[in-house]
Every structure is written in structure tokens, then in C-alpha cells.
């Protein structure tokens, strides 16, 4: 069996912004083999979007505050999470009220 050649990087391809829409976009690609009987193929694709904010937003210095917070996120697609009776301690002390629930994550796809 002959040795496989290492895959190579082809190049970046710029996609004009007018070809994208707000929301979900699809990246479609094709792979063509050199011969009909070849069994080796590799494809990697990535779509990266960059937004340029003009004229720019100045950075904000970090300020010490007395606030304490933590974010809880339900990654389930369908199950609600009941937090009744949960307590946080060790850095943040908080007792979660009864009947507190987190709805499941609703992904757009």
C-alpha cells in the first residue's frame, strides 16, 4: 500500500459580506478525487466572521466592585431544571428561592 501524502493548506477565501445574511448561513464545499478508484481524501473547512467596529470602542478599565454574581445555564434541549432548595456557598453565599427553574436552551437550529 503506498504512503499517503500529508494534506496541505490551500488558502483563505474571502466571502463578500453581501453573500451572507443575518442569522444562519451555510458553507457548502465539494471534494474532487484525482481518480475514480482513489480511496483517500481529506477536507477541512472553517468559516470565520470578523466584525469591524468603527470608529472603535475605547477599552474600559477594570474596577473593583462589591457585586457578586454567578450565571447558571441549562444546556439541555428539552428538560427544565428545578433549582428549588439549591444553595451557593464559598465565595458567593446565596439560597435559591423555591419554584426557581431554568428553561431548556432553545437553539435556533
Backbone bond lengths (Angstrom), bond angles and torsions (degrees), N, CA, C in turn:
res aa  C-N    CA-C-N  psi(-1)  N-CA   C-N-CA  omega(-1)  CA-C   N-CA-C  phi
1 X - - - 1.450 - - 1.528 107.95 -
2 X 1.322 118.94 127.77 1.460 121.29 -179.16 1.531 110.98 -71.16
3 X 1.321 115.33 151.09 1.467 121.01 178.88 1.527 109.95 -70.25
4 X 1.304 115.47 144.31 1.460 120.40 178.59 1.517 109.98 -83.04
5 X 1.299 116.39 140.48 1.463 120.68 175.69 1.524 108.94 -75.02
6 X 1.315 116.86 148.70 1.453 120.53 176.96 1.523 109.94 -69.83
7 X 1.325 116.90 141.27 1.469 118.57 178.06 1.521 110.42 -65.90
8 X 1.297 115.93 150.95 1.463 120.67 179.56 1.518 110.19 -120.08
9 X 1.307 115.06 153.75 1.455 122.45 177.91 1.516 108.31 -84.08
10 X 1.340 117.62 129.03 1.456 118.85 -177.08 1.523 111.53 -83.08
11 X 1.317 118.04 -61.83 1.465 120.46 179.18 1.518 108.34 168.17
12 X 1.319 115.35 169.88 1.455 120.54 173.21 1.525 108.77 -80.89
13 X 1.295 115.59 146.22 1.460 121.05 174.97 1.518 106.79 -123.58
14 X 1.320 117.18 119.60 1.454 121.45 178.01 1.518 109.92 -78.25
15 X 1.322 116.10 131.06 1.464 121.88 175.98 1.523 106.94 -104.63
16 X 1.317 118.71 120.66 1.466 120.46 179.97 1.531 110.47 -59.69
17 X 1.322 116.22 140.22 1.457 121.50 -176.32 1.527 112.00 -59.72
18 X 1.318 118.42 -28.59 1.464 120.10 -179.94 1.545 111.91 -71.91
19 X 1.347 117.66 -7.68 1.465 121.31 176.48 1.530 111.45 -90.01
20 X 1.340 117.74 -5.90 1.459 122.62 179.50 1.519 109.68 -105.90
21 X 1.322 115.22 154.55 1.454 120.03 177.56 1.525 108.78 -122.85
22 X 1.323 116.98 157.69 1.458 120.61 174.32 1.521 107.56 -66.01
23 X 1.314 117.61 129.50 1.466 121.53 -179.04 1.517 110.75 112.15
24 X 1.302 116.24 -142.91 1.463 121.83 -174.89 1.527 110.08 -89.60
25 X 1.326 115.90 128.84 1.457 122.65 175.45 1.524 107.83 -115.71
26 X 1.325 117.14 159.19 1.456 121.85 179.49 1.518 109.19 -120.09
27 X 1.321 116.50 137.16 1.457 122.90 174.44 1.526 107.16 -106.71
28 X 1.332 117.66 114.93 1.472 122.24 179.70 1.519 108.63 -109.37
29 X 1.323 116.44 137.33 1.463 121.61 -179.43 1.528 109.63 -135.41
30 X 1.323 115.95 159.68 1.462 122.30 174.86 1.520 108.78 -125.97
31 X 1.316 115.91 148.63 1.456 122.28 174.55 1.521 107.51 -121.25
32 X 1.328 117.02 130.77 1.468 122.11 179.19 1.523 108.12 -117.49
33 X 1.326 116.29 126.67 1.454 122.02 177.78 1.532 109.97 -82.86
34 X 1.312 115.70 152.55 1.458 120.69 177.61 1.523 111.35 -69.23
35 X 1.356 116.72 -34.19 1.464 119.25 177.59 1.534 108.90 -136.96
36 X 1.308 116.51 155.81 1.463 121.43 -175.91 1.527 112.63 -68.69
37 X 1.349 117.94 -20.35 1.464 120.60 -177.25 1.529 112.34 -99.99
38 X 1.299 119.05 1.20 1.456 121.65 -179.19 1.526 110.36 -70.32
39 X 1.337 116.79 139.53 1.466 120.24 -178.60 1.531 112.17 -113.57
40 X 1.313 118.37 3.32 1.470 119.76 -178.71 1.524 109.98 -108.34
41 X 1.308 114.99 130.19 1.453 119.86 178.26 1.522 107.84 -157.15
42 X 1.305 116.57 147.11 1.456 121.15 174.31 1.523 107.82 -144.96
43 X 1.312 115.18 141.33 1.452 121.03 178.35 1.514 108.23 -143.62
44 X 1.295 116.51 132.61 1.460 121.77 172.78 1.511 107.71 -131.84
45 X 1.306 116.95 134.04 1.462 120.63 -179.50 1.521 108.84 -139.27
46 X 1.311 115.63 146.24 1.458 121.15 177.80 1.515 108.24 -144.61
47 X 1.307 116.39 136.99 1.453 121.87 175.83 1.519 107.45 -113.09
48 X 1.323 116.45 119.28 1.455 122.05 -178.74 1.514 108.64 -120.67
49 X 1.315 116.92 128.35 1.459 121.46 178.74 1.522 109.14 -108.34
50 X 1.303 115.34 139.36 1.454 121.51 178.45 1.510 108.72 -126.71
51 X 1.305 116.21 129.76 1.464 120.85 176.67 1.520 108.82 -107.48
52 X 1.303 115.74 133.03 1.464 120.98 177.95 1.519 107.18 -104.46
53 X 1.323 115.49 122.68 1.456 121.25 179.86 1.522 107.46 -95.57
54 X 1.318 116.05 120.21 1.466 119.59 -179.32 1.516 108.33 -114.38
55 X 1.281 120.73 140.97 1.453 128.59 1.19 1.513 113.49 -83.53
56 X 1.301 118.13 10.34 1.454 120.99 -179.55 1.517 109.70 113.95
57 X 1.298 115.20 150.80 1.458 120.80 179.25 1.515 108.07 -114.26
58 X 1.356 117.55 120.54 1.464 118.50 179.64 1.527 110.91 -66.11
59 X 1.300 116.44 147.66 1.459 120.15 -179.89 1.528 110.51 -72.33
60 X 1.311 115.30 156.50 1.451 122.08 179.13 1.521 107.87 -111.60
61 X 1.310 116.08 131.50 1.466 120.39 179.41 1.527 109.82 -67.99
62 X 1.320 116.28 147.70 1.463 121.11 176.71 1.517 108.57 -73.23
63 X 1.336 115.38 132.14 1.456 120.58 178.79 1.520 108.66 -119.82
64 X 1.314 115.87 136.39 1.456 120.61 174.91 1.519 108.59 -70.02
65 X 1.332 117.20 136.43 1.463 122.38 179.30 1.517 109.26 -135.30
66 X 1.316 114.94 160.59 1.462 120.46 177.62 1.522 112.32 -84.76
67 X 1.320 118.45 -2.82 1.451 121.98 -177.15 1.523 111.15 -69.93
68 X 1.323 115.11 146.82 1.452 122.04 171.65 1.519 106.78 -128.59
69 X 1.306 117.85 135.50 1.454 119.98 177.67 1.513 110.32 -154.33
70 X 1.311 113.48 157.03 1.456 121.65 175.56 1.527 106.33 -146.02
71 X 1.306 117.48 144.67 1.461 121.45 179.92 1.518 108.75 -108.81
72 X 1.324 115.84 130.34 1.459 121.95 175.02 1.518 107.78 -110.64
73 X 1.329 116.70 133.30 1.463 121.86 -174.07 1.522 108.69 -132.30
74 X 1.313 117.20 129.63 1.460 123.11 178.28 1.527 108.79 -92.77
75 X 1.326 117.50 108.54 1.462 121.22 -178.12 1.532 112.94 -87.21
76 X 1.320 117.00 0.54 1.464 120.28 177.94 1.532 109.86 -66.23
77 X 1.319 116.54 146.68 1.466 120.49 178.25 1.521 111.87 -83.50
78 X 1.349 117.89 -20.13 1.460 118.03 -174.17 1.525 115.23 -141.78
79 X 1.321 119.36 -17.05 1.465 121.14 -173.73 1.527 112.00 -98.74
80 X 1.319 115.43 129.23 1.457 121.35 174.77 1.535 108.17 -76.76
81 X 1.338 117.40 146.96 1.457 121.66 178.57 1.525 108.42 -110.31
82 X 1.330 116.58 125.96 1.459 122.54 178.70 1.526 108.25 -93.62
83 X 1.324 117.29 119.17 1.459 122.15 -178.54 1.529 112.34 -99.12
84 X 1.319 117.64 7.40 1.472 121.15 -178.23 1.525 110.62 -52.99
85 X 1.322 115.85 127.55 1.452 121.04 176.97 1.520 115.09 84.81
86 X 1.318 118.73 -4.00 1.460 120.53 177.48 1.521 109.74 -68.66
87 X 1.318 115.96 146.82 1.464 121.94 176.59 1.525 108.29 -131.93
88 X 1.315 115.98 141.02 1.460 122.26 174.34 1.514 106.98 -110.29
89 X 1.320 116.57 135.50 1.457 120.02 177.74 1.516 109.18 -151.53
90 X 1.321 114.90 159.53 1.459 120.05 -179.80 1.509 110.36 90.76
91 X 1.312 117.05 70.83 1.461 121.68 -177.69 1.502 110.69 111.31
92 X 1.318 116.47 -50.44 1.462 122.74 174.29 1.520 106.52 -125.88
93 X 1.314 116.93 123.44 1.460 120.94 179.07 1.517 108.80 -109.54
94 X 1.352 115.30 118.18 1.456 119.39 -177.77 1.516 109.15 -158.63
95 X 1.325 116.66 138.10 1.453 121.66 173.98 1.521 108.04 -108.20
96 X 1.321 116.53 122.79 1.460 121.13 -176.42 1.529 108.98 -77.13
97 X 1.337 118.06 129.37 1.463 121.76 -177.61 1.524 112.31 -62.94
98 X 1.330 115.69 154.12 1.466 122.07 175.31 1.530 109.48 -58.11
99 X 1.321 116.00 153.09 1.468 124.63 177.87 1.527 112.73 64.24
100 X 1.348 116.93 24.18 1.460 120.18 174.86 1.524 107.84 -91.11
101 X 1.315 115.75 123.98 1.466 120.73 -177.57 1.527 109.86 -132.06
102 X 1.327 115.16 151.78 1.460 121.07 174.56 1.522 107.30 -113.89
103 X 1.310 115.80 121.90 1.458 120.93 179.18 1.521 110.28 -67.89
104 X 1.340 117.29 155.66 1.477 119.32 177.89 1.522 110.82 -66.86
105 X 1.325 114.70 154.64 1.468 121.01 178.36 1.524 108.08 -66.73
106 X 1.280 116.25 133.94 1.470 121.00 179.21 1.528 107.89 -112.03
107 X 1.325 116.21 96.11 1.454 121.46 -178.43 1.525 109.77 -79.86
108 X 1.338 117.52 147.72 1.471 120.56 -177.25 1.528 114.49 -73.52
109 X 1.322 119.53 -4.66 1.457 119.31 -177.77 1.488 111.96 -114.21
